[in-house]
Amino acid sequence: MVTKKTIIVTGGAQGIGKCISQYLLEAGEQVAIADIDTEAAAECLQQFSRHAESLLFVKTDVSKETSVRECIASVVERFQRLDALINNAGIAQPHSGPVENLSLEKWQEIIQTNLTGCFLMSKHAIPHLRSCKGAIVNIASTRAFQSEKNTEAYSASKGGIVALTHALAISLGPDIRVNCISPGWIEVSAWRKLKLATRPQLREIDHLQHPGGRVGKPEDVACLVKYLISDAAEFITGENFIIDGGMSKKMIYL
Ligand SMILES: NC(=O)c1ccc[n+]([C@@H]2O[C@H](COP(=O)([O-])OP(=O)(O)OC[C@H]3O[C@@H](n4cnc5c(N)ncnc54)[C@H](O)[C@@H]3O)[C@@H](O)[C@H]2O)c1
């Protein structure tokens, strides 16, 4: 009998995370959506209702250790195992204004959610992942490696995730593999909760500036997540994978 994998997707109720949740459910796995937004999660529970037996929502704030501890306990209580953790939750707003005006509170909020959230979720998942020979996939960003102006907190949080990934891979191998995906521009407007969802408004130039010929889709990330947590990826750990249609490989002269 093939045992279904149990996978936690943080920030799994909207955007890239929602697509990852759907993709894994359709692949026959058990998914726990750990998200702070109950309204978005309620919509997911309804939309994914045919997978109800394989789906759990746990209201979770990844930036708070008590909430994280409760999340992991609820998932293990329901599914009796944990095979993979996808650390996707984040404040996905790169621009925070000129650094001279960036408040310490804002800086800490972004680091606490995007980076400390990955640490806390990983820390509490480790004992369960170890017993399943599991995997962690962290979602960073190409902004870990290149920047626009006024993106210090977000970029630092994502750079931290890339470094956390290789540190965890070394500490946790060979029992747990840890990898990272750094997406570029992924169009998520249609994957937000109903009251925020909009039809993507992309211009031809948005697509054509990508060497790959188009802006990214959440499915581009979801299928790599599925591969990285599969046995086919058992020799891959500590690595970062850029998915950006070649944008960060393009040389630009003005
Ligand atoms: N969309 C892109 O172009 C892009 C590019 C590179 C990296 N990323 C990264 O991918 C991830 C997902 O981005 P997205 O565009 O889908 O964002 P999104 O805003 O559409 O979704 C993020 C989800 O995370 C949840 N969340 C936020 N704070 C949380 C917290 N403290 N605890 C639990 N859940 C929380 C939100 O409720 C939401 O459901 C983020 O880490 C983002 O930085 C996105």
The ligand as an SDF file (V2000), in Angstrom:
LIG
                    3D

 44 48  0  0  0  0  0  0  0  0999 V2000
    4.4920   36.3220   -6.0370 N   0  0  0  0  0  0  0  0  0  0  0  0
    5.7680   36.5510   -6.3430 C   0  0  0  0  0  0  0  0  0  0  0  0
    6.0920   37.1480   -7.3820 O   0  0  0  0  0  0  0  0  0  0  0  0
    6.8570   36.0410   -5.4220 C   0  0  0  0  0  0  0  0  0  0  0  0
    8.1810   36.1090   -5.8880 C   0  0  0  0  0  0  0  0  0  0  0  0
    9.2070   35.6420   -5.0870 C   0  0  0  0  0  0  0  0  0  0  0  0
    8.9250   35.1170   -3.8420 C   0  0  0  0  0  0  0  0  0  0  0  0
    7.6290   35.0720   -3.3900 N   0  0  0  0  0  0  0  0  0  0  0  0
    7.4030   34.4960   -2.0720 C   0  0  0  0  0  0  0  0  0  0  0  0
    6.4610   33.4390   -2.1800 O   0  0  0  0  0  0  0  0  0  0  0  0
    5.6810   33.3820   -0.9850 C   0  0  0  0  0  0  0  0  0  0  0  0
    4.2120   33.4960   -1.3410 C   0  0  0  0  0  0  0  0  0  0  0  0
    4.0100   34.7340   -1.9930 O   0  0  0  0  0  0  0  0  0  0  0  0
    2.6040   35.1280   -2.6680 P   0  0  0  0  0  0  0  0  0  0  0  0
    2.9100   36.0990   -3.7390 O   0  0  0  0  0  0  0  0  0  0  0  0
    1.8460   33.8970   -2.9690 O   0  0  0  0  0  0  0  0  0  0  0  0
    1.9340   35.9380   -1.4410 O   0  0  0  0  0  0  0  0  0  0  0  0
    0.4110   36.0860   -0.9660 P   0  0  0  0  0  0  0  0  0  0  0  0
    0.3650   37.3530   -0.1910 O   0  0  0  0  0  0  0  0  0  0  0  0
   -0.5170   35.8930   -2.1320 O   0  0  0  0  0  0  0  0  0  0  0  0
    0.1940   34.8460    0.0210 O   0  0  0  0  0  0  0  0  0  0  0  0
    0.8900   34.7820    1.2320 C   0  0  0  0  0  0  0  0  0  0  0  0
    0.0940   33.9460    2.2060 C   0  0  0  0  0  0  0  0  0  0  0  0
    0.8520   33.9220    3.4460 O   0  0  0  0  0  0  0  0  0  0  0  0
   -0.0470   34.1470    4.5190 C   0  0  0  0  0  0  0  0  0  0  0  0
    0.6670   34.7340    5.6690 N   0  0  0  0  0  0  0  0  0  0  0  0
    1.1980   35.9880    5.7820 C   0  0  0  0  0  0  0  0  0  0  0  0
    1.7210   36.1650    6.9960 N   0  0  0  0  0  0  0  0  0  0  0  0
    1.5430   34.9920    7.6730 C   0  0  0  0  0  0  0  0  0  0  0  0
    1.8740   34.5550    8.9840 C   0  0  0  0  0  0  0  0  0  0  0  0
    2.4960   35.3610    9.8650 N   0  0  0  0  0  0  0  0  0  0  0  0
    1.5530   33.2920    9.3470 N   0  0  0  0  0  0  0  0  0  0  0  0
    0.9180   32.4660    8.4600 C   0  0  0  0  0  0  0  0  0  0  0  0
    0.5560   32.8350    7.2300 N   0  0  0  0  0  0  0  0  0  0  0  0
    0.8670   34.0880    6.8360 C   0  0  0  0  0  0  0  0  0  0  0  0
   -1.1090   35.1110    3.9650 C   0  0  0  0  0  0  0  0  0  0  0  0
   -2.2990   35.0640    4.7300 O   0  0  0  0  0  0  0  0  0  0  0  0
   -1.2860   34.5530    2.5470 C   0  0  0  0  0  0  0  0  0  0  0  0
   -2.2970   33.5760    2.4910 O   0  0  0  0  0  0  0  0  0  0  0  0
    6.1740   34.5160   -0.0930 C   0  0  0  0  0  0  0  0  0  0  0  0
    7.1290   34.0090    0.8170 O   0  0  0  0  0  0  0  0  0  0  0  0
    6.8090   35.4710   -1.0720 C   0  0  0  0  0  0  0  0  0  0  0  0
    7.7920   36.2770   -0.4650 O   0  0  0  0  0  0  0  0  0  0  0  0
    6.5870   35.5240   -4.1570 C   0  0  0  0  0  0  0  0  0  0  0  0
  1  2  1  0
  2  3  2  0
  2  4  1  0
  4  5  1  0
  4 44  2  0
  5  6  2  0
  6  7  1  0
  7  8  2  0
  8  9  1  0
  8 44  1  0
  9 10  1  0
  9 42  1  0
 10 11  1  0
 11 12  1  0
 11 40  1  0
 12 13  1  0
 13 14  1  0
 14 15  2  0
 14 16  1  0
 14 17  1  0
 17 18  1  0
 18 19  2  0
 18 20  1  0
 18 21  1  0
 21 22  1  0
 22 23  1  0
 23 24  1  0
 23 38  1  0
 24 25  1  0
 25 26  1  0
 25 36  1  0
 26 27  1  0
 26 35  1  0
 27 28  2  0
 28 29  1  0
 29 30  1  0
 29 35  2  0
 30 31  1  0
 30 32  2  0
 32 33  1  0
 33 34  2  0
 34 35  1  0
 36 37  1  0
 36 38  1  0
 38 39  1  0
 40 41  1  0
 40 42  1  0
 42 43  1  0
M  CHG  2   8   1  16  -1
M  END
$$$$
